[in-house]
Amino acid sequence: MRPIRSFVIRGGRLTAGQQRAHDAFWPQFGLELSDSPPDFDAVFGRAAPLVLEIGFGMGQSLLAMAAAEPDKNFIGVEVHLPGVGSLLKGIGELGLSNLRVYRDDAVQVLAQCIAPASLQRVQIYFPDPWHKKKHNKRRLVNPEFVAALTGRLAPGGELHLATDWAHYVEQMLEVCETQAGLNNLTGKGQYAPRPDFRPLTKFEKRGERLGHGVWDLRYIKEPC
């Protein structure tokens, strides 16, 4: 795994409601980095398909997806504390039991906490595009990371990406098309329509207002 981070920790305080939610719900729904992958069936108290979302922001779309797909177990990864507090607040308000959260670097979470061939779906929506050329090396979706994600997907599992930056989606497409074991769900070199299970995010709505395009990519891991 590369040492260059794909994020910078931003300042920002939790609201009073986020702080109360963090204090109340982190012990139950928060996860810590471990030296080996946890038994997620035990963590959730049941066996169910496992979905990993990397970089959930303030968590609105992840909350909506967990509520809409109660037959799946969801794990969110986010480094920014206000986003974690917001997600925990939503978990409490919605009474969700199928969602857990890491406040850690996704590279570390993937390496230390996710077993090979254990994920039904990985979703990365609107990651930081690092649009300046000198910063492109910080982009999360790169060959090394996509190879690691592919190894964590179960056969038939899905990698789902979305961005509103044209240059970044071109890079995503190039990386995924050349990754062994991944097949483009909509055809080689093709973008996918937004699936019904992915809610519109505030970033997508903002992009639409600014006249930006929005692109989805969906890849399925080949059966063994």
C-alpha positions as CSV (number, residue, x, y, z in Angstrom):
1,M,0.0,0.0,0.0
2,R,1.3,3.5,-0.9
3,P,2.3,5.9,1.9
4,I,0.8,8.9,0.2
5,R,-2.6,9.7,1.8
6,S,-5.6,10.4,-0.3
7,F,-7.0,12.8,2.3
8,V,-6.1,15.8,4.6
9,I,-7.8,16.0,8.0
10,R,-9.9,19.1,7.9
11,G,-10.7,21.1,11.0
12,G,-14.3,21.3,12.2
13,R,-16.2,20.8,15.4
14,L,-19.0,18.4,16.0
15,T,-22.4,20.0,16.6
16,A,-23.9,19.4,20.0
17,G,-26.2,16.8,18.5
18,Q,-23.3,15.1,16.7
19,Q,-21.3,15.0,20.0
20,R,-24.1,13.5,21.9
21,A,-24.6,10.9,19.3
22,H,-20.9,10.1,19.2
23,D,-20.8,9.7,23.0
24,A,-23.9,7.6,23.0
25,F,-23.5,5.4,20.0
26,W,-19.8,5.0,19.3
27,P,-19.4,2.2,21.8
28,Q,-22.0,0.2,20.0
29,F,-21.5,1.1,16.4
30,G,-17.9,2.3,16.2
31,L,-15.1,-0.1,15.1
32,E,-11.4,0.1,15.8
33,L,-8.5,-0.9,13.7
34,S,-7.3,-4.4,14.5
35,D,-4.4,-6.6,13.7
36,S,-6.6,-9.2,11.9
37,P,-10.1,-9.0,10.3
38,P,-12.9,-9.1,12.9
39,D,-15.7,-11.7,12.7
40,F,-18.3,-9.4,11.2
41,D,-21.1,-12.0,11.6
42,A,-20.5,-11.7,15.3
43,V,-20.2,-7.9,15.2
44,F,-23.6,-7.6,13.5
45,G,-25.1,-10.5,15.3
46,R,-26.1,-12.2,12.0
47,A,-24.7,-13.4,8.7
48,A,-25.5,-11.1,5.8
49,P,-23.9,-9.7,2.6
50,L,-21.3,-7.1,3.6
51,V,-21.1,-3.7,1.9
52,L,-18.2,-1.3,2.4
53,E,-18.5,2.4,1.7
54,I,-15.3,4.4,1.7
55,G,-15.6,8.2,2.3
56,F,-19.2,8.6,3.3
57,G,-19.0,12.3,4.0
58,M,-21.8,13.4,6.3
59,G,-23.4,10.0,5.8
60,Q,-26.8,10.9,4.4
61,S,-26.7,8.5,1.4
62,L,-25.1,5.7,3.4
63,L,-27.9,6.0,6.0
64,A,-30.5,5.9,3.2
65,M,-28.9,2.8,1.7
66,A,-28.7,0.9,5.0
67,A,-32.3,1.7,5.7
68,A,-33.4,0.7,2.2
69,E,-31.4,-2.6,2.2
70,P,-32.0,-4.1,5.7
71,D,-30.9,-7.5,4.4
72,K,-27.3,-6.3,4.1
73,N,-24.6,-5.3,6.7
74,F,-22.9,-2.0,5.9
75,I,-19.6,-0.7,7.0
76,G,-18.7,3.0,6.5
77,V,-15.2,4.4,6.6
78,E,-14.6,8.1,7.1
79,V,-11.7,10.1,8.6
80,H,-13.6,13.3,9.4
81,L,-15.1,13.4,12.9
82,P,-18.1,15.6,12.1
83,G,-19.1,13.1,9.4
84,V,-18.8,10.2,11.8
85,G,-20.8,12.1,14.4
86,S,-23.5,12.9,11.8
87,L,-23.7,9.2,10.7
88,L,-24.0,8.0,14.3
89,K,-26.8,10.6,14.9
90,G,-28.6,9.2,11.9
91,I,-28.2,5.6,13.1
92,G,-29.8,6.6,16.4
93,E,-32.6,8.6,14.8
94,L,-33.4,5.8,12.3
95,G,-32.9,2.9,14.7
96,L,-30.5,1.1,12.3
97,S,-28.8,-2.1,13.4
98,N,-27.1,-3.0,10.1
99,L,-24.5,-0.2,10.0
100,R,-21.0,0.2,11.6
101,V,-18.3,2.8,11.2
102,Y,-14.5,3.1,11.2
103,R,-12.9,6.5,11.7
104,D,-9.6,5.6,10.0
105,D,-7.7,5.6,6.8
106,A,-9.5,3.3,4.3
107,V,-6.1,1.9,3.2
108,Q,-5.4,0.7,6.7
109,V,-9.0,-0.6,7.2
110,L,-8.8,-2.6,4.1
111,A,-5.3,-4.0,4.9
112,Q,-6.0,-4.9,8.5
113,C,-9.7,-5.4,9.0
114,I,-11.3,-6.8,5.8
115,A,-10.7,-10.4,4.9
116,P,-10.1,-11.6,1.3
117,A,-13.2,-12.4,-0.7
118,S,-15.6,-11.1,2.1
119,L,-17.3,-8.1,0.5
120,Q,-20.5,-8.2,-1.6
121,R,-20.1,-4.6,-2.7
122,V,-17.6,-1.8,-2.3
123,Q,-18.8,1.7,-3.0
124,I,-16.7,4.9,-3.4
125,Y,-18.9,7.9,-4.2
126,F,-17.4,11.3,-5.2
127,P,-13.9,10.9,-3.7
128,D,-11.7,13.9,-3.5
129,P,-10.6,14.5,-7.1
130,W,-7.3,16.2,-6.2
131,H,-7.8,18.1,-9.5
132,K,-4.4,19.9,-9.6
133,K,-2.0,17.8,-11.7
134,K,0.6,17.9,-9.0
135,H,-1.9,16.3,-6.6
136,N,-3.2,13.6,-8.9
137,K,-0.9,11.1,-7.1
138,R,-3.1,11.5,-4.0
139,R,-6.2,10.1,-5.7
140,L,-7.6,7.1,-3.9
141,V,-8.6,5.1,-7.0
142,N,-5.3,4.0,-8.3
143,P,-4.0,0.6,-9.5
144,E,-2.6,-0.5,-6.2
145,F,-5.8,0.3,-4.2
146,V,-8.1,-1.2,-6.8
147,A,-6.1,-4.4,-6.8
148,A,-6.5,-4.5,-3.0
149,L,-10.2,-3.9,-3.3
150,T,-10.6,-6.6,-5.9
151,G,-8.9,-9.1,-3.6
152,R,-11.5,-8.3,-0.8
153,L,-14.5,-8.7,-3.1
154,A,-16.3,-12.1,-3.1
155,P,-16.7,-13.7,-6.5
156,G,-19.6,-11.9,-8.1
157,G,-19.1,-9.0,-5.8
158,E,-19.4,-5.4,-7.1
159,L,-17.1,-2.4,-7.2
160,H,-19.2,0.8,-7.7
161,L,-17.6,4.2,-8.3
162,A,-19.1,7.6,-8.9
163,T,-17.6,11.0,-9.6
164,D,-18.4,14.4,-11.1
165,W,-14.9,15.0,-12.4
166,A,-14.3,14.1,-16.0
167,H,-10.6,13.7,-15.7
168,Y,-10.9,11.5,-12.6
169,V,-13.5,9.2,-14.2
170,E,-11.2,8.7,-17.1
171,Q,-8.5,7.6,-14.7
172,M,-10.9,5.4,-12.8
173,L,-12.0,3.7,-16.1
174,E,-8.4,3.1,-17.2
175,V,-7.5,1.6,-13.8
176,C,-10.5,-0.7,-13.5
177,E,-10.4,-1.8,-17.2
178,T,-6.9,-3.1,-16.7
179,Q,-7.5,-4.7,-13.3
180,A,-7.4,-8.5,-13.6
181,G,-10.6,-10.2,-12.3
182,L,-12.9,-7.2,-12.9
183,N,-15.6,-7.1,-15.6
184,N,-17.4,-4.0,-16.6
185,L,-21.1,-4.5,-15.9
186,T,-22.2,-2.3,-18.8
187,G,-19.6,-3.4,-21.3
188,K,-15.9,-2.8,-21.8
189,G,-15.0,0.9,-21.6
190,Q,-18.6,2.0,-20.8
191,Y,-20.0,4.1,-18.0
192,A,-23.1,2.9,-16.1
193,P,-26.4,4.7,-15.4
194,R,-26.9,5.5,-11.7
195,P,-28.5,2.5,-10.1
196,D,-31.6,2.9,-8.1
197,F,-29.8,1.8,-4.9
198,R,-27.5,4.8,-5.0
199,P,-29.2,7.9,-3.7
200,L,-28.5,11.4,-5.2
201,T,-25.9,13.0,-3.0
202,K,-25.4,16.7,-2.2
203,F,-22.2,16.6,-4.3
204,E,-24.1,15.2,-7.3
205,K,-26.8,17.9,-6.9
206,R,-24.2,20.6,-6.7
207,G,-22.5,19.2,-9.8
208,E,-25.8,19.3,-11.7
209,R,-26.3,22.9,-10.7
210,L,-22.8,23.8,-12.0
211,G,-23.3,21.9,-15.2
212,H,-20.9,19.1,-14.3
213,G,-21.5,15.6,-15.6
214,V,-21.8,12.7,-13.2
215,W,-20.4,9.2,-14.1
216,D,-20.9,5.8,-12.5
217,L,-18.7,2.8,-13.0
218,R,-19.8,-0.7,-12.0
219,Y,-17.5,-3.7,-12.1
220,I,-18.2,-7.3,-11.1
221,K,-15.5,-9.6,-9.8
222,E,-15.1,-12.8,-11.9
223,P,-16.1,-16.1,-10.3
224,C,-13.2,-18.2,-9.3
